[in-house]
Amino acid sequence: MIGLACVLFLDLGSAGVLRWWAEILLVVSWLVLFAVACAWWTSYPRRLPWLAGVGLVIWVLVVVGVNLLSAR
């Protein structure tokens, strides 16, 4: 869950370099990951760090992809 909190700060902190729709995409994806983490909290606690990793990968892909599309 700490990893997901860090990913949330990355998502919200990138608002200055992303378009509004990309920021909404990041926040919605984080909310989905958070809902899955809450569901897995007691059942599969060892999977929670992987959710933070998935959130980090999504963040990198969105930031790089949006900025590459904006450069055209």
KAKA-V96609 format. One record per residue. N is the residue number from 1. RES is the residue in one letter. SS is DSSP state (H for helix, E for strand, C for the rest). OMEGA is omega as a letter, one per 30 degrees, with the letter a starting at -180 (none if undefined). BURIAL is I if it has 16 or more other ideal C-beta (glycine too) atoms within 10 Angstrom, else O. Layout:
n->{N:N}
res->{RES:RES}
ss->{SS:SS}
omega->{OMEGA:OMEGA}
burial->{BURIAL:BURIAL}
This chain:
n->{1:2:3:4:5:6:7:8:9:10:11:12:13:14:15:16:17:18:19:20:21:22:23:24:25:26:27:28:29:30:31:32:33:34:35:36:37:38:39:40:41:42:43:44:45:46:47:48:49:50:51:52:53:54:55:56:57:58:59:60:61:62:63:64:65:66:67:68:69:70:71:72}
res->{M:I:G:L:A:C:V:L:F:L:D:L:G:S:A:G:V:L:R:W:W:A:E:I:L:L:V:V:S:W:L:V:L:F:A:V:A:C:A:W:W:T:S:Y:P:R:R:L:P:W:L:A:G:V:G:L:V:I:W:V:L:V:V:V:G:V:N:L:L:S:A:R}
ss->{C:H:H:H:H:H:H:H:H:H:H:H:H:H:H:H:C:C:C:H:H:H:H:H:H:H:H:H:H:H:H:H:H:H:H:H:H:H:H:H:C:C:C:C:H:H:H:H:H:H:H:H:H:H:H:H:H:H:H:H:H:H:H:H:H:H:H:H:H:H:H:C}
omega->{l:l:l:l:l:l:l:l:l:a:a:l:a:a:a:a:a:l:a:a:l:l:l:l:l:a:l:l:l:l:l:l:l:l:l:l:l:l:a:a:a:a:a:a:a:l:a:l:l:l:l:l:l:l:l:l:l:a:a:a:a:a:a:a:a:a:l:l:a:a:a:none}
burial->{O:O:I:I:O:O:I:I:O:I:I:O:O:I:O:O:O:I:O:O:O:I:I:O:I:I:O:O:I:I:O:O:I:I:O:I:I:O:O:O:O:O:O:O:O:O:O:I:O:O:I:I:O:I:I:O:O:I:I:O:O:I:I:O:O:I:O:O:O:O:O:O}
